[in-house]
């Protein structure tokens, strides 16, 4: 399908939604509930915390904020959101241009994904759409795992998720913490056996205890006891 409407707007998707929502005097919280989402859903999109919202939900948002329905699909494509129909049309066009069968096209896509999985550093600054798709898939898996972990009955799972969130938030403004996390997760930690994991944890506890003693100006520092097993 050929695009008929081109959007003259230099900002982000979130900025566009916020501008039109406010012009219509629509409350972000109310709009979130109208979509059947949590109260912060619209805020997360507008603030770019949710960088890859679902196409159908954004389509509904555009309708609510008063965008003509015959323009929505074209406008969304301007923000990099393509409808399933247009995605299929693009696939068909690529298959025709390259004289590929559907199975051959699928194999080609798998090969391209494998290249990006193996060497993402080659594509990370190229605005590569396939790499974005791979990253989004991984983020969705991480999100679903953290949700399950947070509901663990002892409450320790929620504590884990809370501390991960706090660490990631601080990491954005603390370069040393970012470098530490980068180096920590530059490894597949599942390769370590229990003895190795305990050794790493005890070393971390030792350093955390020293930091607690230095930084606890008031009250008693929170001291972690060394462990023998997980």
N, C-alpha and C positions, 0 to 999 in steps of 0.2 A: 504494500500500500504506500502510495506517494504521500509525503507530508504536504499538507496544505497551509499549515499555520506555523510561523516561526516566532519564538518568544524573544522579545527584546528586553532582556533582564540579565544583569551581570552578576547577581548574587547567587547564593546557594539555594537549594531546595527549601531548607529550613527558613531562610530569610524570606523567600517568596511566600511561603505559607503564613508566616507570622504577619507579614505586611498586609496580606489580603484578609486574614482572620480579624485583625484589629480594625481594618476598614469596615468590616461587616459587624463589628462589636460582638464577636463570638468569643466566649470564654474558653481558654485552652482546656481547662478541666472538663467543662461541659462537652466539648467536642470529643475528648478522649472517651468519655462515658457513652456518647452517641455511637462511637465505633465499637463499643463493647470491650474497651481496653482499660488498663489502669489509669489512675488520675494523671500520671506523669507522662503518658505516652506521647502526646503532642509536644510537650516541652522537650522531650528527648530528641524528637526529630528536629525541632526548631533550633536546638542548641548543638546539633550535629553529634550528639551522643549516640543516636541511632543513625548510622550512616547508610544503612541498607534496609530501609523499611519495605514491607511487602507491597507489591505493585497494587493489588486490589484495595488495600487500605489507603494508599496515597490517592488512588483514583477517587475513592469516596470522600477523602478530605477535600480534594479539589472541587467536588460537587458542592460540599457544604460551604466552602468559602466563596462560592459564586462564580466559578469558572464555567464558561459555556461548555456543555458536554461534548459538542463536536470538536472542541479545541483541546480537550484534556489529553487525549492520547499523544498528540503532537507535542504539547507542552511538556509532558512527562518524559518524552524521548529526549527533549532538550537537556533534561537533568540526568540522562543516562538510564532512565527506566523504560524498558521496552515491554510492550504487551506480549503475552504468549503467542498471539496470532502473528505479530510482526517478527518475533523471534523465529517462528517456523517459516515464515516467508523468506527471511534472510538465509536460513539453513538451506531451503530449497534452491535459492539463487546461487549459493556457494556450491551446492552439489551439481547444479547445471553447468556453472562456469568451469568447474574442474572435472566434469564428466565422472562423478563419483556415484556409486550406489549408496543407499542409506547405510548399509553395513560398513562400507568403506569409509564413509564420512564419520561414523561412530568410532571406527578404529583410529582415524586421523585425530579426532578430538581426544581420545584416550592417550595417544602418543604425545600430543601437545601438553596435556595435563601432567604427564609423567616428566616431561622436560622441565616444566615450571615447578613441580614438586622437588625435583632433584637440584635445580639451580635457580631458585627464586631471585637470587641477587642479580641475575642478568635482566630481570624484568621489573624490579621493584620500583624504579623511577620512570617507567615508560607509560604509565596509565594503561597498562595491559588489562583488558577486560577479563580474560580467562584467569589470570592470576588473582584478580579481585574475587572471582567466583570461588576459586580454591580457598582463599583466605576466609571468605564468608562461610563456606561449608565447615571449615575447621572451627570458626568462632561459634557456630551453631552447636557443634558437638560439645565444645567446652562449656557452653551455656547450659545445655541439657544435663551434662554431668554434674556441674556445680549445683543445679537445682535439686538433683537427686541427693547429692551429698548433704546439702543444707538441711534436709528433712530427716537426717539420721537421728534416731530416737534419743541418744544420750545428750544431744545438744552440741556436741563437739564439732559436728559437721557445719552447723551454722556459724560457730566461732571461726572455723577454718575459712569459710567463704567470706566472712566479715573482714578477717585479717588480710586475705588476698586482695579484697577490694581496697582496703586502706593502703596496702603496700603499692598496688598499681597506681592509685591516685597520687601518692607521694613521689612515685617514680618519675612522674611527668616533670617535676620541678627539682629533682635531686639526681644529678647526673651520676654520682657514684653509686647510688642505689640502682639506677637503671643499668649501669655497667655490671654490677653484681648479679642482677637478675638475668641479664643477657648471658653472662658466662655460666651461671648456674643452669639455665635451661638450654644452653647450647649443647647439652649432653642428654642422653636418654637415661634418666635416673632409674628406670626400671631394670637396668642391667645390674645394679648393685644388689648384693645379697643382704640379709638382715644384719650381719656383723658390720658390714661397711656402712649401712644406713645409720646404725646406732653410733658408730664412730663419728660420722659427719654431724649428727644431731648433738652429740655430747660436746664437740668442738664449738658448735654454734651456741649451745647453752652457756659454755664457758665465756665466750665473747659477749653474749647478751647480759650475763651477770655482771661483768666488768662495766658494761655501759650503764646498767641500772644503778650501780654503786656511784658512778660518776655523775649521773644526771638526776638522781633522786635527792634533790635539795631539801625536800620536806617529806617526812614520813619514812617508812621502811622501804627499801628497794624490793622489787618482786624477784626473788631468786628461784631459778629453775634447778631442780635436782637432776644430777646425771642419771642415766638409765642403763640397764643391763640388756634389755630386750625391748622390742616394739610392743 
